[in-house]
């Protein structure tokens, strides 16, 4: 696995409109709406032809497994089929957009922020859960990263975002982890990136992708936002749900 720099984001904010649906793992909906407005975008409660983005929380409703995505998502899909430019955005992509779109005048720290993301499709019951938990605990406690891990249903990405097309997702789960650390400007981040990469490579049953980015612009506002996002590496608890 070769770590890569994160690419360009697909979400713009200025003069755009956002609506939210589903349960978000990182932010409360009021917090997410505040972040949107602070980036010169508007929020609305309904899905219609004027909407630019429908952000979908990463905690699925029970009905999603049976194709019942709720009124907002179903209305958005209908509008897209009719030629609307409206886009369905998963929560993870929305959070990436927040990180990469600083608030005007938000200020910089005299340090930089390193953000590492890891994602992998895994076969349920066929990967080393204990080794993954141990590595995440090491990243959080020993390397002192703000760390989160989410388990998501990949069929949602296939059905709603046209990802994993043609891939048999039966018995597969999607693991997503985000790790964030504030570092001195002169610190060579590649040392940490390489150590974390090697740790994931050693875990049986994982074969994912790792990307990273560094930023100073707008780092003060992102550091403040980070305090509102709860850390979560309780992997086993999520598997039970």
C-alpha positions, 0 to 999 in steps of 0.5 A: 500500500502506497500512501497518497496525497489527497486529491481535489474535493468535489464540493464547493461552498460559495453561493451553493445550497445544502440540505442534510438527511440521515444521522451524522457521525461526526457533527450534529446537524446544527453544527454542520449547518453552521459550518456551511453558512460560515463558508458563504453557502446556504442551508435549506430544509427541503429538497427541490430543484434549487438545491445543490448538495444533499449531504447524507449522514453515514449512520444508515436508517434500518430501511436503507437495507430494503431500499427505503431511503426516505423522502429527501433521498428519493426526491433527490434521486428523482430530480437527478434523473430529470436532469438536475445538477443536484449531487448526493454527498456522503458525510465523509466527503462533506467533512473532507470539503470542510477541512479543505475549505477554510473559513474566510479570516479563520486564521492560521496556527503557527503549526500545521495539521496532518490528516490521514485517512484510511479505508478498506473493504473487509469481509465480515468475520474474516479480518483481525479485529483485535489487531485493528483495535490495537493499531488504532489505540496505538495511533490515538494514545501513543502517537497522540492523534485525534482518531475516529473509525466508522463501519459503513455498509458499502451497498449504500455507496454502490446504490447512491454514489455509483461506487464499487460498480459491478462489485459483489458486496455481499458480506462486506463492510467498509471501514473508514478511519480518520487520524488528525494531529497538530505538528510543528511546521518543520516536522517531517510528516512522512515518518508518521505516515509511514509508521501508520501505513505499515501498521495497517499493512500488517493487519490480516484481512485489510487491503485498503487505501491510505491518503494524507494531507497537510494544511496550515491555512484555516488551521485555527478554525479546523482545530476548533472544529476538531474539538467538537468531533468525538473520538471513536475507536470502539470498533467492536461496539459498532460491529454489534450494531 
